[in-house]
C-alpha cells in the first residue's frame, strides 16, 4: 500500500514487479487470475504502471511474464511491440499471444520482431501462411530454420522456390526434415557445391545425371545458340562460383584503379545486384555483410551514406535507390519518407565523415 501511495518512479516500478510475484504465488493462482474481473483489474493496474516504467524494468517485466498464462492480453501485446530486446521473450514464449496477434505483429512490427515471430516454436498454419505472403527474405529464412513450425509440403515448396532468389534460404531448406525427393532435385539446381553434396548423400541423387539435366536446361533456355563473343554469352553458374568470379573481377579492377562509382551504376543497370554490393563494399572498404544488410533494411539512408562515402553524387542516388529496390524486392524500404532521409545523408560533409557514419550505423543493423 505504501508503494501504491508513492509517486516516485522507483517505487512504482517496485510495485509493478511485486504485483507479478503476487500473481504467481500460491496454488490455483492461474485460475483466479484468469477470471474476467481480475483480468480487467490487472490490465488497468499494469498498463498504468508500464507507461512510466523505465526500459530495464519493462525488460524484467517481459522476462517474468513470458510464460505466464494469466498475463493480461493487452499488456502482452504492448510488450510484444516494445524494443526487440524487451519483446523477444514475449514473442518467443508467451501463451497469451494467439495466431491473430502474431499475424498482426508481422504487419505492424519491425523486421526484428517479424523474425522472432518466425522463430516461435509450434508456429501455426495461419502465421506460416502470413509469413509466406509477406515474402520478406530475412523472415522467410527464419521460418525455414524453425523445425517446430507447422510447415507442410505446399509451404516448403514455396520456401524452396523462393530460395532461387534468396541465397540465405538455401541451407535451411536443404536441411529441412520435410524436404522431399522432388524438392531436393529442384533445390539442387541453384545451390552451391557443399549443399549439392549434402543433397546427393541424403537423397541418393545421381550427380552426373543432375548436372547433365542442368546443362540441358541451360541449352534449352538459350535456344542452343552459342555467342560468337564469349564475354557476352549468358551462362548459368553455381552461386558460389558466380560470387567468386565477381570478387576476382572487383579485385582486379580495384588494383588497376579502374573501380569507380560509375561502375556501380552500370552493374545495377545490368541487373547485377551482388556485383553492385561487392563493388560498393570494395570501394568503401566496408564489410560486404554490412552493405548487404543495409540494402535489405528499411533504412535507405544507410545506403545513401555508403554511396556518399565513395563519391557518388547526390543527384545520382535516386536512380541508384530505384534500381536497387527494383532488383531487391522493394528493399531498402522506408517509402517516400525513407527517400527524404536518404537524400539528407548527403549533407554538407566530407566522404570520410560519411564513411565513418556508415560503419557505425551499419554495424547496428
N, C-alpha and C positions, 0 to 999 in steps of 0.2 A: 504493500500500500504506500510505503514511503517512496519507493521508486516511481510509482504511478503519479504521486503528487508533485514530484520534482520536474522542473522544466529543463534541467541540464541534459545536454545531448548524451553524455556518457551514461547517465542514469537511465535514460530511455532505452539506450542500447542494451544495458544490462537487463532491463525489464523484458526486452524482446527475446533475448536468449533464455531468460528464466522461464518465460511462458512456454517456450519449446520444450524445455526439460519437464515442466509440469504436465504438459500434454502427453509426453511419452511415459510418464510414471504410472506404475500400477497395472495390474491385470485387467483386461477388458477396457483399457483406455481407448483403444481404437474405435470400438463400437459406440462409446459415449461421444467421442469427438466427431464421429461421422454423422451424428443426428443433425437435422436441419437447423434447429435453434442454435446449437453450439457452433455449427459451421458459420452461420451468419454473424455470430458474435466474434468468433476468431478472425473472420475475414476483416471485420471492421477494425479490430484491435491491431492486427498485423499490418494492414495496409496503411493505417495512420502512423505507425511507428517506422515502417520501412521507408516511407517518403523522406524522412530526415536522417536515416541511418547512413553512416559512412561506408565507403566501398568495402573495407575489411570486414565490417560487421555483416554486410549483405553476403559476402563470400562465405563467412562462417555459417550464416543462416541457411544458405543454399546447401552447404555440405550436410548440415543437420537434417534438413527437410528432404534430401534427395531420395530417401527410401520410405518416407512417411506417407502412408496411405490416407491418413486423416488430414493432411495439409490442405488448406483452403485452395480451391482451384484457381481463384482469381490471383492469389499470391504466387502460386506456382507459375502461372502464365506470365506474370510480371517478371519474375526472376529469370524465366527462360528467355526473355528478351533483353536482359541486362547484358553488361560486358561479358564477353565469351568466357572469361575465367570464372565468373560467377554463374553463368548459365550452364556451363559444361556438365557438372554433376546432376543438375536438374534434367537436362535434355537426355542424358545418358541413362538415368535410373528411375526417375520419378514415376510411380504407378498412377499418379493423378493425370498425367498427360495422356490423352487419348488420340486416336488417329486424326480426328479433325484438328486438334491442337497442333499436332506435328505437321500436318499439311499447311496449316496457317503459318507456321514458322518458316516453311520453305518459300513462302511468298512474301513474308514481311521482314524476315531477319537477314543478317549479313551472310556472306558465303561461309564464314567460320561456323556460324550457327547451323547452317544447312548441312555442312559436313558432319557435324556432331549428330544431327538427326539421322543421316545416312549410316552412321556407325552404331546407332542404338540397337541393342540386342532384340531379337524377335520382332523385327520391323514387319508390320502387316502389309498385305497387298495394296490397300489404298494409298499408303505412304510410298511404297515402292513405285506404284504407277505414277504418282505425282512427281517423283524424282526423275523418272524416265521422260515424262512430258516436258519438264523444265530443261533437260538436256544440258545441264551445267557440267563441264568436264571434271572439275575437282570433286563435285558431289557424286557424279557417276562412278568415279574411281573409288571413293569411299564406300559406296554401295557394293561395288564388285568385290571389295575386300571384306565385306561383312558376311561371314559364313552363317551367321544366325538369322539373317534376314530371310523372309519367305519369298524366295526368288524361284519361280518356275521356269520351264523351258522357254516360253514366249518372252519373259523378261530377260533371261540370259541371252537369248538370241538377239534382242535389242542391244544389249551391252556389247556383245561380240561385234555386231555390225558397227556400233559407234566407235569401237576400238580401231577401226580403219583410219579414222582421223584423229583419235585421241590416243597418243602413244602410251600415256600412263595407265590406260585401261588394259593393255595387253597382258601384262604379267599377272594381275589378279584374275583376269578371265581365263588365262591358260591354266591356272592352278585351282580354279573353282571346282569343287567336287561334283557339281551338277553338269559340267561340260560333257557333251555327247560326242560321238564319233564324227557326225556330220558338222557340228560346230567346230570341232578341233580342226577338221580339214579346211573349213572356211578361215579360221584364225591363222592357220599355218601360212597362208599366202602373204600376210603383211607383218609378221613378227620377225625379230632378229634371230640370229643363229642359235643363241643359247636356248631361247624358248622353243625353237623348232626341234632341237634335240630333246627337250623335255616332253613335247607333244608326241614326238616319234616314239619315245620309250614308253610313254603312258598308254598310247592308243595303238601301238604296234603299226604305225604308218610306214609305208614304203617311201623313204626319202627320194629315191630316184624317180619313182612314179609321180610323186608330188611335184618335184622340180620340173619334170617333163610336162606335166599338166599346166604348171605356171607359165613355162616358156611358150606353150601352145596358145594359152590365153593372151599372152603379150603379142604374139604374132598376129592373132586374130584381131586384137584391138587396133593394131597398126595396119591392118589390111594386107599384111605380107610385103609391105613396101619398105625397102631399106634406103635411107637417105644417102645421097652422094657425098654429103658433108657430115661425117660422124659427130662433130661437135653440135650439130643441130638435131641429131636423132634423139627422140624422146624414148628412153629405155627405162623399164621398170627395174628398180633396185631395192634391195632389202634396206629397211630403215637404218640399221646400224651402218651399213656401207655408205648410204647416202649422206648421213651426218658426218662420217669420217672424211668423205670426199670434200664436203663443204668446209670442214675445218682446215684441210690441207690447202684448199684454194685460198681461203681467207689469210692463212699464214703467209703464203707466197705473195699475195697482194700487199700485205702489211710490210713484209721485209723489203719489197720493191718500192715502197712508198706510194703505191697506187690505190690503196684502200682509202677512199674519200667519201664524204657524206653523200655525194651524188650516186654512189654505188648502192647505197641502202635504198634509195628511192627506186632505182632500177630493179632491184631484187623484188620489191613489192609489186611493181608493175608487171613483173613476170610471174607473179603468184608464188614467190619463194619466201614464205614467212620465216622458215627456220634459218634461211640464209640471211635475212634481214636481222633476226635476233642475234645470230652469231657475229655478223658484221658490226652491229651496234656494240655488242659486248667487247669485241676486239678493239674497235676504235677508242672506246672509253676506258678500256682496261677494267671492265666490270665483270662480276661473276655472271656467267650466262644464265644461271638459275634465277638470279635477281631480275634480270631483264625479262625472262620468261614469266615470272610471277607478276611482274608489273604489267606485261601485256595481257595477262589473264585476269587482272584485277578490275575493280570498279573505280579505279583512280587514274584517269588518263593523264593527270598532272605528273605522275611518276615517269611515264613515257616521255612527256614533254621535257622534264628535267634531263633525262638521259640524252635526248636529241639536242637540247641546248648545250650540253656538256661537250658534244663532239662537233659543234659548229653549225648545226642545221639552223637555217633562218626561221624566224617566227612565221613568216608568210607561207613557208612550205609545209609547216606542221599540220594544218588542217587536211591537206592532201594525204599526208602520211597516216594520220589518225583514221581517215576514212578507209584507206586501203587496208590497214591492219584490221580494222573492225570487219571489213568485208571478208577477209581471209580467216578470221578467228572467231566466227560465230557471234559477232557483235561486241566482242571484248577488245580493249578495255571499255567497260560500261560507263555509267555516270550521266548519260544523256547530254542535253544541251548545257546543263549546269556544270557537268564534268568538262565539257569543251571550254567553257568560260574559265574554269580554274586552270585548265591546261595552258591556255594562252598566257595566263598570268605567270606561269612558271618561267616564261622567257623574260622576266623582269630585268631591269637595268643592272645586271651584274655579270661578272666575267665567267667564262666557261668553267674555270676551275672551281668557282663557287657552286655552280650548278652540279658539277661532278660530285663534290663533297655532299651536297644536299641529297642527290640521288642515292648515293651509297648509304647514307644514314637512314633515309626513308624506306628504301627498298629492302634493307635488312630487317625491317619490322613487318613486312607484308606477309 
